[in-house]
């Protein structure tokens, strides 16, 4: 089958907007409308107010205002004290009340406000850097997800369309094995540069994790998002990376979806992930589009959610199979709560294994099971899963809950060894099982 785009509606594709580089100096190369990424809030409301004022009027303007207020306050205090003493304030006293703050306030105020301005600039710079991926110079996961939340809130408020595209480098492990990790890094940098350069000013692009990247596409219908994703796929497939006098040719798979009615951002991102996995499983080097929650038509029936091949010439979609038939072929009883489970895996079988090993599974255990199944699905084209790679992925995934230490509390036999058995996988070679003292 030739690479192409798979879609979930039969609407004809509309022409995509022109794309051009949009990165400003000092900003991530991921595009985005100005001011859409907000640094973290300051420490106190008063300090925040001072920082906002200084950004507006500058240090000199702030010094002048504080000096003027100091002079006014000094004169008011002098007149008040004179009145309480029963003696009018003379010209000398009034002159001193004006000259003293006018001479003393400016240098001290200038130093203080200059320090506040430098601290504010440093904090804003650090906040921007914390949202930028050091390798590819586009937004990192934190940055792109914050922008996704911002655009989601905007789409809900305005009713405009919002689409998301997640792309993944095909067989990236083979690239690393063939050219070394520096060669793989060169591919990621080239990919990020091309994708950022060919996005609209309002689009956002960032590294979602590993060799996965994400586009957040405001005001983009499913048709426009699909056409744009196909153009990016074609561009990357035809653009080899030069590394040490060698040409590295690579392709990407892309999953695209659009925001449906009354759904949250997590549901949108999950559906984009499902579209990506469908692209991987159906041959790689292609775009798959899954629709959002479709509105009800005149006859009270929902629009079709079957998959079809995208006709880039504008002819619409040729319907093929329902999504579940492609994602979970020969698996009629697949549990939708575990979308990446192995074909023969069932929740009941996992509970039997857990009971045999003295475990009573709760929702926290199922979160780890889902994480393991997702990891193995993402690395389905890797010939061998390494223990350290999986261990580090779990540490990062559950960092907020306490990392691997937290996971050992759930699976005393080891979150990798025991967790893999419950999730339906053979643990990676060399995995130490603390509970049984064996090495697989």
VEXKOLMI-542114 format. One record per residue (C-alpha): residue in three letters; y negated, x, z negated. Coordinates in pm, whole numbers, padded with zeros to 5 digits, always signed. Layout:
BEGIN
ALAYXZ;...
//
This chain:
BEGIN
UNK+00000+00000+00000;UNK-00345+00133+00086;UNK-00585+00181-00205;UNK-00806-00118-00253;UNK-00957-00359-00496;UNK-00760-00635-00664;UNK-00955-00937-00780;UNK-00898-01255-00973;UNK-01114-01500-00775;UNK-01142-01600-00411;UNK-01521-01575-00396;UNK-01656-01364-00111;UNK-01809-01031-00204;UNK-02185-01014-00209;UNK-02378-00706-00113;UNK-02427-00461-00401;UNK-02772-00339-00495;UNK-02879+00005-00384;UNK-02795+00278-00637;UNK-03001+00584-00705;UNK-03027+00856-00971;UNK-03206+00737-01279;UNK-03184+01004-01550;UNK-03503+01120-01709;UNK-03548+01477-01835;UNK-03397+01518-02179;UNK-03200+01194-02153;UNK-02827+01146-02095;UNK-02725+01132-01730;UNK-02590+00782-01776;UNK-02889+00583-01655;UNK-03008+00277-01843;UNK-03332+00086-01883;UNK-03593+00255-02095;UNK-03568+00198-02465;UNK-03226+00035-02449;UNK-03070+00296-02675;UNK-03225+00283-03021;UNK-03191+00566-03271;UNK-03052+00477-03609;UNK-03303+00318-03846;UNK-03502+00535-04087;UNK-03460+00567-04460;UNK-03730+00327-04590;UNK-03947+00052-04448;UNK-04265+00237-04546;UNK-04157+00561-04383;UNK-04050+00373-04071;UNK-04389+00201-04053;UNK-04566+00538-04083;UNK-04353+00689-03809;UNK-04417+00397-03575;UNK-04791+00422-03641;UNK-04794+00797-03570;UNK-04608+00741-03242;UNK-04881+00498-03144;UNK-05202+00684-03249;UNK-05086+01043-03292;UNK-05148+01289-03578;UNK-05522+01321-03506;UNK-05572+00943-03505;UNK-05377+00907-03828;UNK-05579+01184-03995;UNK-05907+01023-03893;UNK-05801+00683-04027;UNK-05676+00817-04361;UNK-05993+01026-04403;UNK-06211+00721-04336;UNK-06013+00515-04587;UNK-06044+00795-04842;UNK-06422+00802-04801;UNK-06448+00425-04838;UNK-06226+00425-05145;UNK-06425+00711-05302;UNK-06756+00527-05252;UNK-06611+00204-05394;UNK-06480+00386-05702;UNK-06813+00563-05754;UNK-07006+00235-05738;UNK-06754+00067-05968;UNK-06772+00339-06233;UNK-07153+00342-06217;UNK-07168-00031-06266;UNK-06934-00016-06566;UNK-07146+00261-06716;UNK-07460+00050-06673;UNK-07637+00313-06464;UNK-07693+00289-06089;UNK-07529+00550-05871;UNK-07782+00799-05746;UNK-07797+00955-05403;UNK-07631+01274-05529;UNK-07333+01085-05667;UNK-07297+00882-05349;UNK-07327+01195-05138;UNK-07053+01367-05336;UNK-06832+01057-05310;UNK-06863+01081-04932;UNK-06849+01458-04879;UNK-06561+01534-05116;UNK-06293+01321-04942;UNK-06443+01398-04601;UNK-06385+01769-04664;UNK-06064+01761-04869;UNK-05864+01482-04703;UNK-05846+01605-04338;UNK-05659+01939-04385;UNK-05405+01802-04631;UNK-05357+01481-04434;UNK-05321+01676-04110;UNK-05048+01897-04257;UNK-04863+01601-04405;UNK-04876+01387-04092;UNK-04781+01682-03870;UNK-04474+01736-04088;UNK-04384+01366-04068;UNK-04427+01372-03689;UNK-04201+01679-03658;UNK-03937+01521-03879;UNK-03953+01203-03673;UNK-03918+01395-03346;UNK-03627+01598-03485;UNK-03448+01286-03609;UNK-03493+01109-03275;UNK-03367+01416-03089;UNK-03062+01442-03315;UNK-02996+01072-03271;UNK-03005+01108-02892;UNK-02783+01415-02904;UNK-02533+01234-03125;UNK-02496+00978-02845;UNK-02443+01235-02566;UNK-02110+01389-02468;UNK-02143+01768-02489;UNK-01916+01836-02190;UNK-02033+01583-01932;UNK-02392+01521-02053;UNK-02352+01145-02023;UNK-02338+00900-02313;UNK-02043+00949-02545;UNK-01831+00664-02686;UNK-02081+00589-02962;UNK-02371+00579-02719;UNK-02210+00370-02446;UNK-02072+00118-02696;UNK-02411+00077-02860;UNK-02561+00011-02517;UNK-02280-00232-02440;UNK-02361-00424-02760;UNK-02729-00429-02663;UNK-02659-00559-02311;UNK-02411-00814-02445;UNK-02676-00956-02680;UNK-02926-00961-02394;UNK-02682-01140-02161;UNK-02608-01400-02426;UNK-02980-01451-02486;UNK-03086-01475-02120;UNK-02772-01616-01958;UNK-02762-01332-01703;UNK-02437-01187-01572;UNK-02282-00881-01735;UNK-01994-00676-01596;UNK-01801-00377-01728;UNK-01601-00119-01534;UNK-01365+00128-01700;UNK-01236+00414-01486;UNK-00967+00671-01559;UNK-00876+00991-01377;UNK-00531+00957-01221;UNK-00267+01209-01334;UNK-00523+01408-01529;UNK-00255+01593-01725;UNK-00120+01735-01399;UNK-00469+01864-01319;UNK-00483+02036-01658;UNK-00132+02179-01612;UNK-00212+02306-01262;UNK-00566+02440-01303;UNK-00590+02480-01680;UNK-00819+02292-01915;UNK-01132+02457-01768;UNK-01031+02310-01433;UNK-00989+01969-01594;UNK-01331+02006-01755;UNK-01479+02084-01414;UNK-01333+01759-01280;UNK-01478+01558-01569;UNK-01822+01714-01522;UNK-01818+01649-01148;UNK-01703+01290-01198;UNK-01973+01223-01457;UNK-02242+01375-01238;UNK-02146+01169-00933;UNK-02110+00844-01127;UNK-02441+00887-01308;UNK-02621+00980-00986;UNK-02495+00670-00804;UNK-02586+00409-01064;UNK-02885+00180-01074;UNK-03168+00237-01317;UNK-03050-00057-01530;UNK-02685+00054-01539;UNK-02533+00255-01823;UNK-02258+00513-01784;UNK-02072+00707-02050;UNK-01751+00877-02151;UNK-01529+00621-02321;UNK-01272+00874-02440;UNK-01067+01158-02292;UNK-01061+01113-01915;UNK-01186+00752-01936;UNK-01542+00653-01851;UNK-01727+00323-01867;UNK-01999+00151-01668;UNK-02202-00126-01831;UNK-02352-00324-01541;UNK-02625-00573-01642;UNK-02708-00856-01400;UNK-02397-00779-01192;UNK-02171-01060-01075;UNK-01797-00995-01037;UNK-01839-00953-00662;UNK-02121-00702-00692;UNK-01941-00511-00967;UNK-01621-00498-00758;UNK-01803-00371-00452;UNK-01986-00108-00656;UNK-01663+00007-00824;UNK-01491+00037-00486;UNK-01778+00248-00355;UNK-01747+00478-00658;UNK-01369+00503-00613;UNK-01408+00596-00246;UNK-01681+00847-00325;UNK-01475+01029-00587;UNK-01158+01030-00375;UNK-01343+01199-00090;UNK-01527+01456-00302;UNK-01313+01756-00400;UNK-01420+01977-00691;UNK-01453+02348-00626;UNK-01318+02558-00910;UNK-01262+02934-00882;UNK-01235+02924-00503;UNK-00991+02633-00525;UNK-01038+02269-00429;UNK-00930+02009-00683;UNK-00877+01668-00525;UNK-00856+01378-00767;UNK-00866+00999-00766;UNK-00954+00734-01022;UNK-00830+00389-01113;UNK-01094+00134-01213;UNK-01072-00191-01406;UNK-01359-00438-01368;UNK-01437-00763-01545;UNK-01734-00986-01620;UNK-01848-01169-01930;UNK-01701-01515-01963;UNK-01821-01821-02150;UNK-01821-01804-02530;UNK-01636-01471-02558;UNK-01729-01165-02759;UNK-01772-00807-02646;UNK-01430-00701-02776;UNK-01263-00957-02549;UNK-01465-00830-02252;UNK-01367-00467-02313;UNK-01002-00559-02373;UNK-00988-00741-02039;UNK-01145-00441-01863;UNK-00872-00225-02021;UNK-00607-00467-01896;UNK-00754-00447-01546;UNK-00740-00067-01565;UNK-00375-00068-01672;UNK-00296-00307-01389;UNK-00457-00064-01144;UNK-00247+00218-01290;UNK+00077+00023-01274;UNK+00019-00101-00922;UNK-00017+00243-00768;UNK-00338+00409-00900;UNK-00642+00501-00689;UNK-00758+00141-00672;UNK-00989-00114-00832;UNK-00858-00422-01012;UNK-01091-00705-01112;UNK-01004-00964-01374;UNK-01235-01264-01406;UNK-01396-01387-01724;UNK-01343-01732-01870;UNK-01399-01945-01561;UNK-01607-02264-01579;UNK-01446-02599-01514;UNK-01493-02734-01160;UNK-01573-03089-01046;UNK-01211-03192-01055;UNK-01174-03064-01410;UNK-00952-02771-01306;UNK-01024-02406-01380;UNK-01065-02154-01103;UNK-00756-01953-01018;UNK-00693-01637-01221;UNK-00433-01495-00987;UNK-00475-01147-00849;UNK-00545-01071-00486;UNK-00642-00782-00260;UNK-01017-00745-00219;UNK-01136-00764+00140;UNK-01427-00520+00156;UNK-01537-00678+00482;UNK-01637-00995+00301;UNK-01331-01205+00376;UNK-01262-01288+00012;UNK-00926-01245-00159;UNK-00573-01283-00036;UNK-00384-01436-00329;UNK-00078-01252-00450;UNK+00082-01277-00796;UNK-00042-01403-01133;UNK-00171-01129-01362;UNK+00114-01156-01614;UNK+00372-01112-01337;UNK+00216-00781-01242;UNK+00144-00648-01591;UNK+00471-00765-01747;UNK+00715-00801-01463;UNK+01055-00938-01573;UNK+00921-01003-01924;UNK+00875-01376-01965;UNK+00873-01357-02345;UNK+00604-01087-02375;UNK+00392-01121-02690;UNK+00024-01140-02584;UNK-00076-00986-02918;UNK+00089-00663-02803;UNK-00025-00624-02440;UNK+00098-00263-02407;UNK+00441-00303-02567;UNK+00751-00160-02392;UNK+00938-00410-02179;UNK+01233-00454-02418;UNK+01029-00448-02739;UNK+00988-00758-02958;UNK+00810-00814-03286;UNK+01131-00942-03443;UNK+01316-00621-03351;UNK+01032-00415-03499;UNK+01054-00613-03825;UNK+01429-00550-03842;UNK+01377-00175-03802;UNK+01103-00181-04065;UNK+01317-00372-04316;UNK+01602-00127-04265;UNK+01362+00154-04356;UNK+01219-00030-04658;UNK+00892-00148-04502;UNK+00728-00489-04522;UNK+00495-00505-04222;UNK+00145-00645-04262;UNK-00153-00664-04026;UNK-00251-00302-04101;UNK+00095-00189-03987;UNK+00064-00394-03668;UNK-00273-00225-03595;UNK-00094+00112-03588;UNK+00186-00033-03373;UNK-00071-00159-03122;UNK-00248+00178-03126;UNK+00078+00362-03054;UNK+00171+00124-02774;UNK-00174+00160-02620;UNK-00151+00541-02638;UNK+00187+00550-02466;UNK+00062+00306-02199;UNK-00243+00524-02130;UNK-00021+00829-02093;UNK+00256+00662-01897;UNK+00220+00916-01614;UNK+00253+01214-01851;UNK+00598+01373-01833;UNK+00595+01455-02205;UNK+00388+01330-02498;UNK+00298+01608-02743;UNK+00310+01542-03117;UNK-00025+01712-03184;UNK-00197+01511-02911;UNK-00068+01182-03055;UNK-00139+01290-03413;UNK-00502+01377-03329;UNK-00548+01049-03141;UNK-00434+00853-03447;UNK-00659+01059-03673;UNK-00958+00973-03454;UNK-00861+00607-03411;UNK-00823+00542-03785;UNK-01085+00787-03911;UNK-01296+00521-04081;UNK-00998+00390-04279;UNK-00904+00737-04400;UNK-00731+00894-04101;UNK-00371+01011-04112;UNK-00372+01006-04491;UNK-00432+00631-04475;UNK-00154+00595-04215;UNK+00096+00779-04434;UNK+00025+00515-04697;UNK+00141+00254-04446;UNK+00432+00452-04302;UNK+00565+00694-04569;UNK+00818+00819-04316;UNK+00534+00945-04099;UNK+00290+00743-03883;UNK+00416+00921-03571;UNK+00792+00938-03636;UNK+00841+00612-03824;UNK+00557+00439-03642;UNK+00704+00522-03302;UNK+01041+00377-03400;UNK+00879+00051-03507;UNK+00657+00046-03195;UNK+00961+00087-02968;UNK+00927+00453-02863;UNK+01116+00776-02915;UNK+00899+01008-03129;UNK+00767+01318-02948;UNK+00983+01627-02970;UNK+00914+01830-03283;UNK+00793+01535-03489;UNK+00864+01590-03858;UNK+00985+01277-04037;UNK+00882+01311-04400;UNK+01089+01014-04504;UNK+01417+01150-04371;UNK+01343+01524-04363;UNK+01457+01565-04003;UNK+01296+01702-03692;UNK+01339+01501-03376;
//
